[in-house]
């Protein structure tokens, strides 16, 4: 076969002689590339030798060099490199090519000698530096790539030259100490570069294969802060890093240190920690941060926002914990009233007024006081249209809760009409459809939900889908709608916080027949009742029955996310919580709760 190949090449070369020089070169190059791609390196080498003699094209050189290495023709490879070095003395990467030949032959000393020559040849002319560093990296000698950049710095006396490149090389080497020092040396000299440094560090932290980089960064920061306790940049970087790692308690400790040493900042870092901790549901750190800000007094920059923020934390805790005892509730209401009286009813306290109304109605069973507070919001001057419509929706919910069904429906229709093509309109339409479901007008509710299933809001579309299936499945199986009517009545009682009556209503659904498509929904509603009553073990048992007996129904992923959070937050069973999160991610990857489950799974896994 080799003889046949050589004959073919000879014939090709002979035929090329009668072509134009350019056409001959192009055809020869195509044939060489073909043999190279097929792994027939002997044939490719002959053609590339011919092409390289005709021109010192760098591409032909690289191809010929590679074919020699593939064929084990190491002497030819060295001669090729040496010849090109005489022709192109400024191509410092040629030293790497020569050293690589020795490296392949395990002649380490000869290889390093070539590599050292390349480093010694670097001057203040930076043109060959990127190619040289890349050549070192391509053969896995990241240590020499780093030397390349550092030598270029020395020659040009520019101590931050090739910053990003060096960070990348150190990362590839796994030398996280050197990489971290690069970041902090630059920060030390140029504090204004902090945002750029943080962006770069965030990227490298995300790409790190394990926790060694994060540990290295933390250790380096601790040492720098210890050495330079009055360097604000290092302290702020420490806070930033702690927030990236979601170590909010450590971030708060550092924010307090910044606040103590630099009081002129006015609590800026404390506010930052409070807001990010709150967003990530670390309510203890968020609340403590807000309280520290309030201690600065009413004249401080963040006093107002800290007062509002602390109550927002309290509100979130209740929604997260499902229940609150009467004594705690009374204390919280007093806290709301005192704060609203101090800060006034205005645009900035609207969140407090809305939360107060929600708590008064759904936890304090005082719909009249709640409605009065929402009316006060609606009477505020220059109230934004979207806020007005949001409050109208809340007032409609409150009226439905209190039993004023038609007044609630009227408010929903007003908001729907004013927001035909946006999220608020879709929310209003869904609430009106659900009201019709409560009112046993199932056909009309189903027609509205059919429209909402195509909503651009994933959450509304999902809610509409669940209620639509609940109605349609049971309209088909129960021509009298009797069971569905019982279920809707119990559902309304649950919405109105009449928990014992709701439980009895769902029991009636279960007792009515031996089996029914609503049974998984009944278990879900009963679990919600037990959660509201702080009977968490019973709720967990009910949710487990949904997962075990109805794994293919639409309620399965709802049950899993509730069960996971129940075990994590209330039953002190992180192993069970992890199991539930994992099952949701594996068995229901398209679930609306997948992202939420993944975040909580990862956070729980790293504790």
Helices and strands as residue ranges (DSSP letters): H 2-16, H 21-37, H 41-54, H 58-71, H 74-87, H 93-104, H 108-120, H 129-138, H 142-156, H 163-173, H 176-189, G 191-193, H 194-207, H 212-227, H 232-244, H 248-261, G 263-265, H 268-279, H 283-294, H 303-321, H 326-343, G 347-349, H 350-362, H 367-378, H 385-402, H 405-418, H 423-438, H 442-452, H 458-477, H 482-495, H 499-511, H 519-532, H 536-549, H 556-569, H 574-587, H 594-605
